[in-house]
Amino acid sequence: MDRLQRFGLDVPNACIFCAALEETLTHLLFDYPITNSLWSRMLNWAGEHTPIGSWQEEVAHAVKWAKQSSGNGGILSSLFAMVVTVIWREMNLMRFQGGQF
């Protein structure tokens, strides 16, 4: 959102999903109830039972997973990238094409 505002676009600060809180990466990707549930389900499926943290903490986890030599590390880092991409696409669909989450 900050980037869009720097380009001169008038974008509200409210979260595109809930319109109640400020739109931050951590809120969009991890704190919003639907995205948080998505992460929880994906991490449980992958056998990871760590609490969901901030954007910086989760990126650090993804980097750690990517550096692992086991097959699970690659799967987990790919899973992280996939889920971030899906959430980001949904956000853009809502913002620019009037879609619904």
C-alpha positions in Angstrom: 0.0 0.0 0.0 2.8 2.4 0.9 4.3 1.8 -2.5 1.0 2.6 -4.3 0.8 5.8 -2.3 4.3 6.8 -3.3 3.2 6.4 -7.0 0.5 9.0 -6.3 -2.5 6.5 -6.0 -5.1 7.3 -3.4 -5.3 4.1 -1.5 -6.9 3.8 1.9 -4.8 2.7 4.9 -7.5 0.2 6.0 -7.0 -3.5 5.4 -8.5 -4.6 2.1 -9.9 -7.8 3.7 -11.5 -6.5 6.9 -11.4 -2.6 6.6 -11.0 -2.5 10.4 -7.2 -2.4 10.9 -4.2 -0.8 9.2 -3.0 -2.8 6.2 0.4 -4.1 7.0 2.2 -7.2 5.6 1.9 -8.9 9.0 -1.8 -8.2 9.2 -2.6 -9.1 5.6 -0.6 -12.3 5.5 -0.7 -13.6 9.1 -3.0 -11.8 11.5 -6.2 -11.5 9.5 -8.4 -14.5 10.7 -8.8 -16.1 7.3 -5.2 -15.9 6.3 -4.1 -16.9 9.8 -6.3 -20.0 9.5 -4.8 -20.8 6.1 -1.3 -20.6 7.5 -2.2 -22.7 10.5 -3.7 -25.4 8.3 -0.8 -25.5 5.9 1.8 -25.6 8.7 0.0 -28.3 10.5 -0.3 -30.3 7.3 3.5 -29.9 6.8 4.2 -31.0 10.4 5.3 -27.6 11.6 3.9 -26.6 15.0 5.3 -23.2 15.6 3.2 -20.1 16.3 2.7 -17.7 13.4 4.8 -14.6 13.8 5.5 -11.3 12.0 6.4 -11.0 8.3 10.1 -10.8 9.3 9.9 -13.9 11.5 8.1 -15.9 8.9 10.6 -14.9 6.1 13.4 -15.9 8.5 11.7 -19.3 8.9 11.3 -19.7 5.1 15.0 -18.9 4.6 16.0 -21.4 7.2 13.8 -24.0 5.5 15.3 -23.2 2.1 18.8 -23.8 3.5 18.0 -27.3 4.8 19.4 -30.2 2.9 16.3 -32.4 3.5 13.4 -32.5 1.1 11.1 -31.0 3.7 13.0 -27.7 3.7 12.5 -27.2 0.0 8.8 -28.1 0.3 8.2 -25.7 3.2 10.0 -22.8 1.6 8.0 -23.4 -1.6 4.8 -23.7 0.4 5.6 -20.3 2.0 6.1 -18.7 -1.4 2.9 -20.2 -2.8 0.7 -19.1 0.1 2.1 -15.6 0.0 1.5 -15.4 -3.7 -2.1 -16.7 -3.4 -3.0 -14.2 -0.6 -1.3 -11.3 -2.6 -3.3 -12.2 -5.7 -6.5 -12.2 -3.8 -5.7 -8.8 -2.3 -4.9 -7.4 -5.8 -8.1 -8.9 -7.2 -10.1 -7.2 -4.5 -8.4 -3.9 -4.8 -8.1 -3.5 -8.6 -11.0 -5.7 -9.9 -13.6 -5.5 -7.2 -13.4 -9.1 -6.3 -14.4 -10.5 -2.9 -12.4 -12.6 -0.4 
